[in-house]
Amino acid sequence: MPVYTVLSSLFVIFALAVPGFIFRKKNLADETQLKLMSAFMLDVILPSIIIYSMQTDFSSEMLTSGIKVFAAVFALFAVVLIFSAVLTKSMGLDKKSMGLVAFIMFFANTGGIGIPVMNMLFGPEAVFYASAAEMATDVLIFTAGVLLMKSSGTNEGKIDLKALLSPGTFGIVTGMVLFLLDIRLPDIINNVLETISGASLPVTMFVIGAQIGGIDFKALGGKWRVFVVTAAKLLVVPILMYFISIKFIKCDTLPAMVLTVLYAMPTGGAAAIFAQEYGADSEFAAEAVFLTDIFCIVTLPVMIVIL
């Protein structure tokens, strides 16, 4: 993909965040409204994108690549655990913080932001691979992710596998079944899914812009550790994913690019939610989510151009 095309696409993506930023600053959008928009994105738009993008001819090559993508996600998780332990110790944090740092660095916003961006940059085939990565991430976040937060928190909590039964998971499973069985939905349904999918990027970027507009930047002054974790998440983790997918898992070019860009995405809001739930440092988690949202505006284009 030409550099100009990448940059112009990214400009469009991040320009869509400006209205949300302005609305938040002018108090025209509050937390309740943003939660409703986020819920609509995750529960309606995201499953529509996934199902529509998987309405493609079955091929053993795509299936094999999808399995490799799944394996690469699990491999990256193992590497991030080791990296987090080293980083936590080097920053002078106690061992208990390692789980929180690992969660922040690994669990990117691969669904809410990642899949719409993949669709815009690389097309429907990229969404297929992004959906495979999202499926692996969903499995990890509600199992190993819970254990990481429990290790960093004060609340016992317990793994709730029912949380895997989300609309996003429904979209992935439905789309995959239709793909594997080579079933085509009626044109009228595909047209509806396509129309809904078109709303994904504006809604997503509006919410992100509004979140950035609500940040108290003065409160972040002097908190150097959260900046270090942010830099590691946005720069080191995607590079690790690139080498894992290319050198070890032997993914093809497009799946490897999709995986690398997905893990260059900002940390998902689940980090702050899980930290609150399990008694970990929710303030640190929320700050990391916000900072990765901001700095990915710079790091993401650089990562894509390099690829």
C-alpha positions in Angstrom: 0.0 0.0 0.0 1.5 3.4 -1.0 2.6 5.6 1.9 0.3 8.4 0.7 -2.7 6.1 0.9 -1.8 5.0 4.4 -1.3 8.5 5.6 -4.5 9.8 4.0 -6.5 7.0 5.5 -5.1 7.6 8.9 -5.8 11.3 8.6 -9.4 10.5 7.9 -9.5 8.1 10.9 -8.1 10.5 13.4 -9.9 13.5 12.0 -13.1 11.7 13.0 -12.0 12.0 16.6 -12.1 15.8 16.5 -15.9 16.1 16.9 -15.9 13.9 19.9 -13.1 15.9 21.5 -15.0 19.2 20.9 -18.3 17.8 22.2 -16.6 16.6 25.4 -14.9 19.9 25.9 -18.1 21.8 25.4 -20.0 19.4 27.7 -22.2 18.3 24.9 -21.4 14.6 25.5 -21.4 13.0 28.9 -20.3 9.6 30.2 -23.9 8.2 29.9 -24.0 9.1 26.2 -20.6 7.7 25.5 -21.4 4.4 27.2 -24.5 4.1 25.0 -22.5 4.7 21.9 -19.8 2.2 23.0 -22.5 -0.4 23.7 -24.0 0.2 20.3 -20.5 -0.2 18.7 -19.7 -3.4 20.5 -23.1 -5.0 20.5 -24.4 -4.1 17.0 -21.8 -2.6 14.7 -18.9 -4.9 15.5 -20.8 -8.2 15.0 -22.1 -6.8 11.7 -18.6 -6.0 10.4 -17.3 -9.4 11.3 -20.2 -11.4 9.7 -20.2 -9.2 6.6 -16.4 -9.5 6.1 -16.5 -13.3 6.5 -19.0 -13.6 3.6 -16.2 -14.7 1.3 -15.3 -17.8 -0.6 -13.9 -20.6 1.6 -10.2 -21.4 1.1 -7.9 -23.7 3.0 -5.2 -21.0 2.7 -7.2 -18.5 4.6 -8.2 -21.1 7.2 -4.6 -22.0 7.7 -3.6 -18.4 8.1 -6.4 -17.8 10.6 -5.1 -20.7 12.7 -1.6 -19.2 12.6 -3.0 -15.8 13.7 -4.6 -17.5 16.6 -1.3 -19.2 17.6 0.6 -15.9 17.2 -1.7 -14.2 19.7 -1.0 -16.9 22.3 2.7 -16.8 21.6 2.8 -13.0 22.1 0.9 -13.3 25.4 3.7 -15.6 26.7 6.4 -13.2 25.6 4.6 -10.2 27.1 4.4 -11.9 30.4 8.2 -12.3 30.5 8.8 -8.7 29.2 6.4 -7.3 31.8 8.2 -9.0 34.7 11.5 -7.5 33.5 9.9 -4.0 32.9 8.2 -4.0 36.3 11.4 -4.9 38.1 13.4 -2.3 36.2 10.9 0.5 37.2 11.1 -0.4 40.8 7.6 -1.6 41.1 6.7 -4.6 43.3 6.0 -8.0 41.9 2.3 -7.6 42.5 2.2 -4.9 39.7 3.4 -7.3 37.1 -0.1 -8.6 36.3 -1.5 -5.1 35.8 1.4 -4.0 33.5 1.1 -7.2 31.5 -2.6 -6.7 31.1 -2.1 -3.1 29.9 0.5 -4.0 27.4 -1.1 -7.1 25.9 -4.9 -6.4 25.8 -5.1 -3.8 23.0 -8.4 -2.5 21.7 -8.3 -5.1 18.9 -12.1 -5.2 18.5 -13.6 -1.8 19.0 -10.9 0.1 17.2 -8.8 -2.5 15.6 -11.3 -4.2 13.3 -12.8 -1.0 11.9 -9.3 0.3 11.1 -8.2 -3.0 9.5 -11.3 -2.8 7.4 -10.5 0.7 6.2 -6.7 0.1 5.7 -6.6 -3.4 4.3 -10.1 -4.5 3.3 -12.4 -7.4 4.2 -9.8 -10.1 4.1 -7.9 -8.3 6.9 -11.1 -8.3 9.0 -11.1 -12.1 8.8 -7.6 -12.3 10.3 -8.4 -9.5 12.8 -11.5 -11.5 13.9 -9.3 -14.6 14.5 -7.0 -12.5 16.7 -10.0 -11.1 18.5 -11.3 -14.6 19.2 -8.0 -15.6 20.7 -7.9 -12.3 22.7 -11.5 -12.9 24.1 -10.5 -16.3 25.3 -7.4 -14.9 27.0 -8.9 -11.8 28.6 -11.6 -13.7 30.5 -9.3 -16.4 31.7 -5.6 -15.4 31.9 -6.5 -11.7 32.0 -8.7 -12.2 35.1 -5.8 -14.1 36.7 -3.4 -11.3 35.9 -5.7 -8.7 37.5 -6.3 -10.9 40.5 -2.6 -11.2 41.1 -2.3 -7.4 41.1 -5.5 -6.7 43.1 -7.1 -7.2 46.5 -10.4 -8.8 45.4 -10.5 -12.5 44.9 -13.1 -12.5 42.1 -13.4 -15.5 39.9 -13.2 -16.4 36.2 -16.6 -15.9 34.5 -16.6 -17.8 31.3 -20.1 -16.5 30.6 -18.5 -13.2 29.7 -17.2 -14.9 26.6 -20.9 -15.0 25.4 -20.9 -11.5 24.0 -22.3 -10.1 20.7 -18.8 -9.9 19.4 -18.2 -13.6 20.1 -21.6 -14.3 18.4 -20.4 -12.4 15.3 -17.1 -14.2 15.2 -18.7 -17.7 15.6 -21.5 -17.0 13.2 -19.2 -15.5 10.6 -16.8 -18.4 10.9 -19.5 -21.1 10.6 -20.8 -19.4 7.5 -17.3 -19.2 6.1 -16.4 -22.8 6.8 -19.7 -24.1 5.4 -19.4 -21.7 2.4 -22.9 -20.3 3.1 -24.0 -17.0 1.5 -26.6 -14.8 3.2 -29.3 -13.2 1.1 -28.3 -9.9 -0.5 -30.8 -7.9 1.5 -29.2 -9.1 4.8 -25.7 -8.4 3.4 -26.8 -4.9 2.4 -28.0 -4.2 5.9 -24.8 -5.5 7.4 -22.7 -3.4 5.0 -24.7 -0.3 5.9 -24.3 -0.9 9.6 -20.6 -1.6 9.2 -20.2 1.8 7.5 -21.0 3.5 10.9 -18.2 1.7 12.7 -15.3 4.2 12.2 -17.2 7.4 12.9 -18.8 6.0 16.1 -15.5 4.5 17.4 -13.4 7.6 16.8 -16.1 10.0 18.2 -16.0 8.0 21.5 -12.2 8.0 21.5 -12.1 11.8 20.9 -14.5 12.4 23.7 -12.5 10.2 26.0 -9.3 12.2 25.2 -11.3 15.4 25.8 -12.1 14.3 29.3 -8.4 13.8 30.4 -6.9 16.0 33.1 -3.4 16.3 31.6 -2.1 18.2 34.6 -2.7 15.2 36.8 -0.4 13.1 34.7 2.6 15.3 35.4 5.5 13.4 37.0 3.9 10.0 36.6 6.8 8.7 34.5 6.1 5.0 35.0 2.8 5.2 33.2 4.6 6.9 30.3 7.1 4.1 30.1 4.4 1.4 30.1 2.6 3.4 27.4 5.7 3.6 25.2 6.4 -0.2 25.7 2.8 -1.0 24.8 2.7 1.1 21.6 6.2 0.5 20.3 7.8 -2.7 21.8 4.8 -5.0 21.8 3.8 -4.6 18.1 7.5 -5.1 17.2 7.5 -8.3 19.2 4.3 -9.4 17.4 5.9 -8.7 14.0 8.9 -11.0 14.7 6.7 -13.7 16.3 4.3 -13.8 13.4 6.9 -13.6 10.7 9.9 -15.5 12.1 8.3 -18.1 14.4 4.7 -18.7 13.3 5.6 -18.1 9.6 2.4 -16.0 8.8 1.9 -14.6 5.3 2.5 -10.9 4.8 -1.1 -9.6 5.2 -1.9 -11.6 8.4 1.5 -10.5 9.9 0.7 -6.8 9.1 -2.8 -7.1 10.5 -1.4 -8.6 13.8 1.3 -6.0 14.1 -1.0 -3.1 13.5 -3.7 -4.6 15.9 -1.2 -4.7 18.7 -0.1 -1.2 18.0 -3.6 -0.2 18.9 -4.2 1.6 22.3 -5.0 -0.4 25.4 -8.6 -1.5 25.7 -10.9 0.1 28.2 -11.2 -3.3 29.8 -7.9 -2.6 31.6 -9.5 0.1 33.8 -12.7 -1.9 34.2 -10.9 -5.1 35.3 -8.6 -3.2 37.6 -11.6 -1.6 39.4 -13.3 -5.0 39.6 -10.4 -6.9 41.1 -8.9 -4.2 43.3 -5.8 -3.4 41.2 -4.5 0.1 40.6 -7.4 1.4 38.5 -6.0 4.9 38.4 -2.8 3.7 36.8 -4.8 1.5 34.3 -7.1 4.4 33.4 -4.2 6.7 32.8 -2.5 4.1 30.6 -5.7 3.7 28.5 -5.9 7.4 28.0 -2.2 7.9 27.2 -2.2 5.1 24.7 -5.3 6.6 23.0 -3.4 9.9 22.6 0.0 8.7 21.6 -1.2 6.1 19.1 -2.1 9.0 16.9 1.6 9.4 16.4 2.9 5.8 16.8 0.3 4.1 14.7 1.0 5.9 11.4 4.7 5.4 12.0 4.2 1.7 12.5 2.1 1.3 9.4 4.4 3.3 7.2 7.4 1.2 8.3 5.4 -2.0 7.5 
